[in-house]
Amino acid sequence: MYRRFNSGKVYGIWIDIRHLSYFYYENADVTTNPMKKNMLIFAIMVVALNNLQGQAPEPVMLRNVTVIDGSGRPAQKNMNVLLKEGKIISMSKDAAKSNTRVIDMSGKTIMPLLINVHGHLGMSKGTTIGPESFTREQIAKELERYQSYGVGTVVSMGMDKELIFSIRDDSRSGKLSGASVYTAGYGFRSPLGTKAPEKGMEKIYRPTTADEAIANVKVLAALKPDVIKIWVDDQGGTVEKIKPDVYKAIINEAHKYGIRVAAHLFYLEDAHALLDAGVDIFAHSVRDKEVDDALIAKLKSKGIVYIPTLTRDAYEFFYGTTQPWVNEPFFKASLEPGVYDMITGSEYKNRIVNNPRYQKNKDAYNMALKNLKKLHDSNVLVAMGTDSGAQPVRAQGFSEHLELQLMVEAGLTPLQAITVATRNASNALRLKDQGVLSPGMRADFIVLNSNPENDIKSTQSISAVWKNGVEVNHGPLSK
Ligand SMILES: [Zn+2]
């Protein structure tokens, strides 16, 4: 709760207490008159409650700050940024006198909060995956974790339970703190046959026919998911893919309700077929072959969102060797209890290295890097997603910063990678007032101790996270 007691609200309480003191002074018999005494106590309680429940914060001027605005333009130095009522009012080099509270931010850099267009909530707790993790308490903790890493928004991509819809509504109305929640609700996979459902996927729809798929979409659409998720992948030849007539029916029906469809995919051939069927979002990279010109042309002409989720593919083999960041506090702070010991233990390492798909997993990752660079250079709308939270090893918060680094390894500049994770991700979600720092936009940003323009790892130097013009935490290492 202390995080809600930012200085803005404390200031607000001070003003209110001053008024109450005046009330007390004017009503000197308040301590002897029980009715007036009760009124005073009631008034104090109302004031305290109002201040706890997120009134508009006082205006603040951030002075001498370096701004990476998320649009892709180079960092602007020595800027003065005025925040009021949760928005950015002005940004300029003029240090106009103002009677607002001033925070000297010399040496600091601000950039928009990160937006993760493909993540998962409530999937795992500790080192295990299972439906028992899908609780309000666990998800609230995960949303705070994301936010402590400067991730302001997360799309939970299709493995949710009933609870997600009330959590989503509370998150978006501001009743629930932490990263803002968007959800695909219950995704669509191929029929199970005689197999049991995978852990955490109990609510997934598995229609066998187009008619059944249409009926499922009608039920789901009534719950108003932000997007619909389909899996079109044989998972390395281990499962059946959703049949094209079934996914076509899902896409057509979803579009009748104005809901876009995101596809988990792997193969170039499926990418083409999905685009022809009207899919709106690729939730992962094309990983078997290099993308061809025809695919690029289709992606561009239809304004398709491409979410690379490089970390997802990296985690398939990264933990087989000791990664340079594995002992860094910034990584460790993102893990559920027990996960660090698991991933650094020899049993887990051996399982990764001895996986018959080890080399294939590496090849898929390298193809994902290559395709990202090619698609980004071709001006396809690439938006950041990580698949974090789907498994204990896909750490929420850390993964989004690793994704930025991997995008740079793929050949993007640090500024381009940041733009993918901020403006582009905001555009992918069709958000109007975030993803870029400019007048009129929400005052949602990360305060960094060093400028990531030339060193992407500097996004990890988090000094504070601000949301709606209020400082909400001091990064993951402050606890
Ligand atoms: Zn996923």
Boltz pocket constraint, residues with backbone or C-beta under 6 A from the ligand:
constraints:
  - pocket:
      binder: B
      contacts: [[A, 118], [A, 119], [A, 120], [A, 157], [A, 387], [A, 390]]
      max_distance: 6.0
